[in-house]
Amino acid sequence: MPYTLDGQPLNVSLEPQQNGGTLWVPLRPIGQALGGNVDWDPDNQVAILYLNSRIATVKMDDANVDVDGQQYALQEAPYVSDGESWVPVRFFNNPLGYALNVDLGSHQVDFTSPAA
């Protein structure tokens, strides 16, 4: 498994993808594996992640995301490929508060839960 949370494997079938200097992860499978839910608005190409009492609004092809009413800039704009929304892995770090350990060579992503 290429993903762990607090040292425990996460059951996510889609592997991270590297494009340029950015490592991309699938939003819905990772969000759900971390205990959240994702809604999708196909008309506006917007995903809404509900995770740890936070609400993140992610518009595809827009590098700005809204988390609890505050704007954050991602290093790249999220996109859809084969019906899946992809976000830069750092989306889960800042603004959502997960510590990350990323190995670009093996595409291993280790998440550490945010402090309560």
N, CA, C and O atoms as a DFTB+ gen file, in Angstrom:
464 C
 N C O
     1  1       0.842      -1.187       0.000
     2  2       0.000       0.000       0.000
     3  2       0.884       1.247       0.000
     4  3       1.800       1.360       0.815
     5  1       0.613       2.171      -0.903
     6  2       1.462       3.368      -0.951
     7  2       1.065       4.453       0.052
     8  3       1.695       5.510       0.096
     9  1       0.017       4.202       0.867
    10  2      -0.449       5.217       1.808
    11  2      -0.542       4.619       3.212
    12  3      -0.954       3.473       3.389
    13  1      -0.149       5.423       4.210
    14  2      -0.383       5.051       5.603
    15  2      -0.934       6.263       6.344
    16  3      -0.725       7.407       5.940
    17  1      -1.645       5.987       7.439
    18  2      -2.118       7.016       8.362
    19  2      -1.658       6.597       9.744
    20  3      -2.039       5.533      10.233
    21  1      -0.851       7.417      10.371
    22  2      -0.314       7.134      11.701
    23  2       0.318       5.746      11.749
    24  3       0.192       5.030      12.742
    25  1       1.002       5.373      10.661
    26  2       1.716       4.108      10.585
    27  2       0.893       2.916      10.146
    28  3       1.441       1.830       9.957
    29  1      -0.415       3.091       9.977
    30  2      -1.289       1.993       9.571
    31  2      -1.632       2.129       8.087
    32  3      -1.922       3.233       7.625
    33  1      -1.604       1.025       7.330
    34  2      -1.908       1.096       5.896
    35  2      -3.331       1.592       5.640
    36  3      -4.265       1.253       6.366
    37  1      -3.472       2.401       4.593
    38  2      -4.787       2.853       4.141
    39  2      -5.175       2.028       2.918
    40  3      -4.345       1.770       2.046
    41  1      -6.420       1.622       2.859
    42  2      -6.913       0.821       1.744
    43  2      -7.380       1.743       0.619
    44  3      -8.557       2.091       0.525
    45  1      -6.430       2.128      -0.229
    46  2      -6.710       2.999      -1.373
    47  2      -6.089       2.336      -2.585
    48  3      -4.883       2.090      -2.614
    49  1      -6.911       2.042      -3.593
    50  2      -6.412       1.291      -4.747
    51  2      -5.686       2.154      -5.777
    52  3      -4.866       1.640      -6.537
    53  1      -5.973       3.456      -5.817
    54  2      -5.326       4.327      -6.800
    55  2      -3.993       4.828      -6.260
    56  3      -3.939       5.417      -5.181
    57  1      -2.934       4.597      -6.998
    58  2      -1.593       4.997      -6.576
    59  2      -1.380       6.488      -6.844
    60  3      -1.999       7.055      -7.744
    61  1      -0.505       7.118      -6.062
    62  2      -0.165       8.509      -6.341
    63  2       0.463       8.621      -7.729
    64  3       1.083       7.678      -8.223
    65  1       0.294       9.779      -8.342
    66  2       0.851      10.043      -9.666
    67  2       1.789      11.236      -9.578
    68  3       1.456      12.252      -8.969
    69  1       2.949      11.111     -10.181
    70  2       3.872      12.241     -10.207
    71  2       3.802      12.903     -11.569
    72  3       3.875      12.245     -12.607
    73  1       3.657      14.224     -11.542
    74  2       3.622      15.005     -12.770
    75  2       4.483      16.235     -12.514
    76  3       4.119      17.104     -11.721
    77  1       5.624      16.302     -13.190
    78  2       6.569      17.368     -12.915
    79  2       7.089      17.195     -11.504
    80  3       7.494      16.095     -11.128
    81  1       7.087      18.249     -10.722
    82  2       7.550      18.179      -9.350
    83  2       6.442      17.971      -8.343
    84  3       6.675      18.084      -7.140
    85  1       5.238      17.670      -8.808
    86  2       4.084      17.533      -7.914
    87  2       3.641      16.086      -7.832
    88  3       3.555      15.395      -8.847
    89  1       3.360      15.629      -6.614
    90  2       2.778      14.312      -6.409
    91  2       1.287      14.494      -6.199
    92  3       0.858      15.247      -5.325
    93  1       0.501      13.800      -7.008
    94  2      -0.953      13.925      -7.009
    95  2      -1.580      12.706      -6.350
    96  3      -1.106      11.584      -6.526
    97  1      -2.652      12.931      -5.587
    98  2      -3.387      11.837      -4.966
    99  2      -4.878      11.993      -5.287
   100  3      -5.355      13.108      -5.499
   101  1      -5.611      10.876      -5.321
   102  2      -7.048      10.939      -5.615
   103  2      -7.818      11.470      -4.407
   104  3      -7.711      10.925      -3.309
   105  1      -8.585      12.522      -4.612
   106  2      -9.252      13.211      -3.510
   107  2     -10.250      12.322      -2.768
   108  3     -10.155      12.181      -1.549
   109  1     -11.207      11.720      -3.482
   110  2     -12.258      10.953      -2.801
   111  2     -11.691       9.738      -2.052
   112  3     -11.995       9.571      -0.871
   113  1     -10.883       8.888      -2.691
   114  2     -10.386       7.729      -1.943
   115  2      -9.535       8.102      -0.731
   116  3      -9.650       7.470       0.319
   117  1      -8.691       9.112      -0.859
   118  2      -7.869       9.517       0.277
   119  2      -8.741      10.173       1.342
   120  3      -8.607       9.864       2.526
   121  1      -9.624      11.065       0.939
   122  2     -10.520      11.708       1.905
   123  2     -11.330      10.695       2.691
   124  3     -11.472      10.819       3.908
   125  1     -11.865       9.688       2.002
   126  2     -12.644       8.658       2.689
   127  2     -11.760       7.797       3.584
   128  3     -12.164       7.451       4.694
   129  1     -10.565       7.447       3.124
   130  2      -9.654       6.629       3.930
   131  2      -9.232       7.361       5.206
   132  3      -8.929       6.728       6.218
   133  1      -9.212       8.688       5.156
   134  2      -8.868       9.482       6.333
   135  2     -10.078       9.724       7.238
   136  3      -9.959      10.370       8.279
   137  1     -11.254       9.198       6.834
   138  2     -12.447       9.303       7.662
   139  2     -13.431      10.360       7.231
   140  3     -14.388      10.637       7.954
   141  1     -13.224      10.960       6.070
   142  2     -14.113      12.015       5.596
   143  2     -15.094      11.536       4.546
   144  3     -15.167      10.348       4.231
   145  1     -15.846      12.484       4.013
   146  2     -16.783      12.244       2.917
   147  2     -16.557      13.309       1.858
   148  3     -16.121      14.420       2.157
   149  1     -16.861      12.952       0.613
   150  2     -16.695      13.891      -0.496
   151  2     -17.982      13.940      -1.300
   152  3     -18.514      12.906      -1.702
   153  1     -18.478      15.145      -1.531
   154  2     -19.599      15.369      -2.444
   155  2     -19.041      15.945      -3.730
   156  3     -18.011      16.619      -3.715
   157  1     -19.711      15.687      -4.844
   158  2     -19.263      16.147      -6.155
   159  2     -20.376      16.903      -6.836
   160  3     -21.501      16.410      -6.923
   161  1     -20.079      18.094      -7.320
   162  2     -21.002      18.913      -8.101
   163  2     -20.510      18.882      -9.544
   164  3     -19.619      19.651      -9.906
   165  1     -21.078      18.000     -10.380
   166  2     -20.566      17.850     -11.744
   167  2     -20.775      19.086     -12.616
   168  3     -19.982      19.339     -13.523
   169  1     -21.825      19.855     -12.355
   170  2     -22.092      21.032     -13.182
   171  2     -21.001      22.087     -13.019
   172  3     -20.620      22.750     -13.984
   173  1     -20.504      22.238     -11.798
   174  2     -19.494      23.258     -11.523
   175  2     -18.093      22.692     -11.357
   176  3     -17.140      23.437     -11.126
   177  1     -17.964      21.346     -11.477
   178  2     -16.656      20.689     -11.319
   179  2     -16.034      21.031      -9.967
   180  3     -14.871      21.424      -9.879
   181  1     -16.849      20.868      -8.907
   182  2     -16.424      21.192      -7.553
   183  2     -16.587      19.960      -6.667
   184  3     -17.626      19.300      -6.675
   185  1     -15.535      19.670      -5.905
   186  2     -15.589      18.626      -4.880
   187  2     -15.622      19.306      -3.521
   188  3     -14.921      20.291      -3.290
   189  1     -16.445      18.769      -2.624
   190  2     -16.527      19.298      -1.272
   191  2     -16.140      18.167      -0.325
   192  3     -16.806      17.133      -0.259
   193  1     -15.048      18.385       0.405
   194  2     -14.524      17.401       1.344
   195  2     -14.920      17.788       2.755
   196  3     -14.660      18.907       3.200
   197  1     -15.555      16.854       3.460
   198  2     -15.909      17.013       4.863
   199  2     -14.962      16.107       5.646
   200  3     -15.070      14.884       5.567
   201  1     -14.037      16.697       6.401
   202  2     -13.003      15.917       7.073
   203  2     -12.618      16.577       8.392
   204  3     -12.233      17.746       8.422
   205  1     -12.723      15.825       9.476
   206  2     -12.328      16.318      10.804
   207  2     -12.995      17.654      11.135
   208  3     -12.327      18.594      11.567
   209  1     -14.288      17.735      10.937
   210  2     -15.101      18.929      11.192
   211  2     -14.704      20.129      10.334
   212  3     -15.071      21.262      10.644
   213  1     -13.961      19.887       9.264
   214  2     -13.583      20.950       8.329
   215  2     -14.300      20.711       7.007
   216  3     -14.638      19.579       6.660
   217  1     -14.522      21.791       6.282
   218  2     -15.152      21.716       4.964
   219  2     -14.223      22.382       3.962
   220  3     -13.920      23.570       4.068
   221  1     -13.778      21.599       2.991
   222  2     -12.881      22.110       1.952
   223  2     -13.599      22.062       0.615
   224  3     -14.106      21.015       0.211
   225  1     -13.640      23.191      -0.068
   226  2     -14.257      23.284      -1.389
   227  2     -13.145      23.391      -2.422
   228  3     -12.338      24.320      -2.402
   229  1     -13.123      22.410      -3.327
   230  2     -12.044      22.278      -4.302
   231  2     -12.641      22.353      -5.697
   232  3     -13.369      21.452      -6.111
   233  1     -12.336      23.424      -6.425
   234  2     -12.813      23.570      -7.804
   235  2     -11.719      23.081      -8.740
   236  3     -10.561      23.485      -8.636
   237  1     -12.107      22.210      -9.647
   238  2     -11.145      21.680     -10.595
   239  2     -10.606      22.805     -11.473
   240  3     -11.335      23.737     -11.814
   241  1      -9.346      22.716     -11.831
   242  2      -8.646      23.698     -12.658
   243  2      -8.517      25.065     -11.991
   244  3      -8.338      26.075     -12.673
   245  1      -8.607      25.101     -10.649
   246  2      -8.430      26.335      -9.880
   247  2      -7.499      26.020      -8.712
   248  3      -7.831      25.184      -7.872
   249  1      -6.359      26.664      -8.647
   250  2      -5.370      26.371      -7.607
   251  2      -5.750      26.947      -6.246
   252  3      -5.046      26.705      -5.266
   253  1      -6.836      27.698      -6.162
   254  2      -7.292      28.240      -4.890
   255  2      -8.389      27.353      -4.325
   256  3      -9.343      27.014      -5.024
   257  1      -8.249      26.975      -3.045
   258  2      -9.262      26.178      -2.373
   259  2      -9.773      26.956      -1.165
   260  3      -9.079      27.803      -0.603
   261  1     -11.000      26.642      -0.787
   262  2     -11.623      27.270       0.368
   263  2     -11.743      26.216       1.460
   264  3     -12.328      25.156       1.239
   265  1     -11.195      26.501       2.635
   266  2     -11.339      25.614       3.783
   267  2     -11.918      26.434       4.920
   268  3     -11.279      27.346       5.444
   269  1     -13.137      26.090       5.288
   270  2     -13.834      26.791       6.372
   271  2     -13.861      28.300       6.154
   272  3     -13.717      29.072       7.102
   273  1     -14.046      28.717       4.904
   274  2     -14.158      30.132       4.586
   275  2     -12.844      30.852       4.365
   276  3     -12.841      32.039       4.041
   277  1     -11.733      30.163       4.533
   278  2     -10.419      30.772       4.317
   279  2      -9.828      30.239       3.013
   280  3      -9.920      29.048       2.718
   281  1      -9.218      31.143       2.234
   282  2      -8.636      30.777       0.944
   283  2      -7.186      30.311       1.108
   284  3      -6.410      30.906       1.857
   285  1      -6.837      29.238       0.394
   286  2      -5.472      28.724       0.362
   287  2      -5.087      28.505      -1.089
   288  3      -5.924      28.117      -1.905
   289  1      -3.837      28.748      -1.411
   290  2      -3.334      28.514      -2.765
   291  2      -2.543      27.211      -2.776
   292  3      -1.637      27.014      -1.967
   293  1      -2.897      26.323      -3.704
   294  2      -2.149      25.088      -3.913
   295  2      -1.059      25.342      -4.946
   296  3      -1.143      26.305      -5.709
   297  1      -0.039      24.490      -4.980
   298  2       1.038      24.697      -5.945
   299  2       0.588      24.400      -7.374
   300  3       1.198      24.884      -8.327
   301  1      -0.467      23.615      -7.529
   302  2      -1.029      23.308      -8.847
   303  2      -2.543      23.197      -8.709
   304  3      -3.051      22.944      -7.617
   305  1      -3.262      23.383      -9.807
   306  2      -4.718      23.293      -9.792
   307  2      -5.168      21.828      -9.870
   308  3      -4.655      21.071     -10.695
   309  1      -6.111      21.427      -9.029
   310  2      -6.677      20.076      -9.106
   311  2      -7.299      19.830     -10.477
   312  3      -7.675      20.765     -11.183
   313  1      -7.398      18.557     -10.835
   314  2      -7.946      18.195     -12.135
   315  2      -8.703      16.877     -12.037
   316  3      -8.594      16.161     -11.041
   317  1      -9.472      16.563     -13.078
   318  2     -10.197      15.298     -13.176
   319  2      -9.558      14.472     -14.275
   320  3      -9.274      14.968     -15.366
   321  1      -9.336      13.186     -13.964
   322  2      -8.828      12.240     -14.959
   323  2      -9.518      10.900     -14.742
   324  3      -9.526      10.373     -13.629
   325  1     -10.091      10.355     -15.795
   326  2     -10.804       9.070     -15.728
   327  2     -11.850       9.058     -14.617
   328  3     -12.009       8.059     -13.914
   329  1     -12.555      10.164     -14.465
   330  2     -13.640      10.240     -13.498
   331  2     -13.206      10.452     -12.053
   332  3     -14.039      10.417     -11.148
   333  1     -11.922      10.670     -11.825
   334  2     -11.413      10.863     -10.471
   335  2     -10.805      12.254     -10.334
   336  3     -10.103      12.724     -11.230
   337  1     -11.078      12.911      -9.205
   338  2     -10.482      14.219      -8.907
   339  2      -9.124      13.998      -8.259
   340  3      -8.992      13.189      -7.340
   341  1      -8.110      14.723      -8.741
   342  2      -6.749      14.612      -8.229
   343  2      -6.319      15.944      -7.649
   344  3      -6.556      16.999      -8.237
   345  1      -5.678      15.883      -6.476
   346  2      -5.175      17.077      -5.814
   347  2      -3.694      16.877      -5.484
   348  3      -3.244      15.745      -5.302
   349  1      -2.934      17.981      -5.406
   350  2      -1.555      17.845      -4.931
   351  2      -1.579      17.279      -3.502
   352  3      -2.414      17.680      -2.690
   353  1      -0.682      16.367      -3.203
   354  2      -0.679      15.728      -1.881
   355  2      -0.569      16.758      -0.768
   356  3      -1.088      16.538       0.327
   357  1       0.089      17.865      -1.025
   358  2       0.259      18.891       0.015
   359  2      -1.068      19.553       0.408
   360  3      -1.125      20.251       1.421
   361  1      -2.122      19.348      -0.365
   362  2      -3.459      19.813       0.019
   363  2      -3.826      19.277       1.404
   364  3      -4.484      19.968       2.181
   365  1      -3.404      18.053       1.712
   366  2      -3.751      17.465       3.005
   367  2      -2.866      17.998       4.129
   368  3      -3.212      17.871       5.304
   369  1      -1.726      18.594       3.776
   370  2      -0.827      19.184       4.767
   371  2      -1.317      20.573       5.136
   372  3      -1.793      20.798       6.248
   373  1      -1.202      21.481       4.219
   374  2      -1.691      22.831       4.412
   375  2      -2.699      23.052       3.299
   376  3      -2.303      23.200       2.143
   377  1      -3.933      23.079       3.594
   378  2      -4.588      23.652       4.759
   379  2      -5.213      22.671       5.750
   380  3      -5.766      23.125       6.752
   381  1      -5.161      21.358       5.532
   382  2      -5.922      20.438       6.381
   383  2      -5.187      19.929       7.606
   384  3      -5.791      19.272       8.453
   385  1      -3.893      20.218       7.721
   386  2      -3.191      19.966       8.967
   387  2      -2.533      18.617       9.148
   388  3      -1.999      18.343      10.223
   389  1      -2.550      17.761       8.138
   390  2      -1.861      16.478       8.249
   391  2      -0.371      16.676       8.016
   392  3       0.029      17.391       7.098
   393  1       0.450      16.043       8.849
   394  2       1.881      16.009       8.569
   395  2       2.089      14.952       7.480
   396  3       1.406      13.928       7.459
   397  1       3.031      15.212       6.584
   398  2       3.281      14.305       5.468
   399  2       4.737      13.883       5.446
   400  3       5.637      14.666       5.751
   401  1       4.945      12.639       5.081
   402  2       6.262      12.147       4.726
   403  2       6.090      11.508       3.357
   404  3       5.406      10.493       3.223
   405  1       6.708      12.097       2.345
   406  2       6.513      11.667       0.967
   407  2       7.843      11.191       0.395
   408  3       8.853      11.891       0.475
   409  1       7.831      10.001      -0.178
   410  2       9.000       9.468      -0.863
   411  2       8.686       9.476      -2.359
   412  3       7.948       8.622      -2.851
   413  1       9.253      10.449      -3.077
   414  2       8.953      10.576      -4.504
   415  2       9.455       9.383      -5.304
   416  3       8.865       9.036      -6.327
   417  1      10.526       8.754      -4.859
   418  2      11.056       7.601      -5.584
   419  2      10.105       6.425      -5.591
   420  3       9.894       5.798      -6.629
   421  1       9.528       6.119      -4.435
   422  2       8.614       4.974      -4.328
   423  2       7.150       5.387      -4.365
   424  3       6.268       4.529      -4.392
   425  1       6.879       6.696      -4.368
   426  2       5.519       7.233      -4.315
   427  2       4.791       6.825      -3.044
   428  3       3.568       6.692      -3.039
   429  1       5.541       6.627      -1.969
   430  2       4.956       6.316      -0.665
   431  2       4.533       7.623       0.007
   432  3       5.292       8.592       0.033
   433  1       3.317       7.637       0.547
   434  2       2.791       8.811       1.248
   435  2       2.345       8.383       2.645
   436  3       1.440       7.565       2.806
   437  1       3.005       8.958       3.645
   438  2       2.651       8.666       5.036
   439  2       2.012       9.910       5.638
   440  3       2.635      10.969       5.712
   441  1       0.749       9.766       6.072
   442  2       0.008      10.845       6.718
   443  2       0.102      10.673       8.231
   444  3       0.051       9.554       8.740
   445  1       0.240      11.780       8.940
   446  2       0.127      11.779      10.402
   447  2      -1.038      12.697      10.743
   448  3      -1.109      13.833      10.274
   449  1      -1.946      12.191      11.564
   450  2      -3.148      12.953      11.913
   451  2      -2.807      14.289      12.527
   452  3      -1.805      14.419      13.230
   453  1      -3.654      15.303      12.260
   454  2      -3.434      16.614      12.870
   455  2      -3.588      16.517      14.390
   456  3      -4.333      15.682      14.903
   457  1      -2.870      17.385      15.089
   458  2      -3.033      17.452      16.546
   459  2      -4.430      17.952      16.848
   460  3      -4.961      18.814      16.148
   461  1      -5.013      17.408      17.886
   462  2      -6.391      17.785      18.238
   463  2      -6.444      19.194      18.804
   464  3      -7.520      19.678      19.155
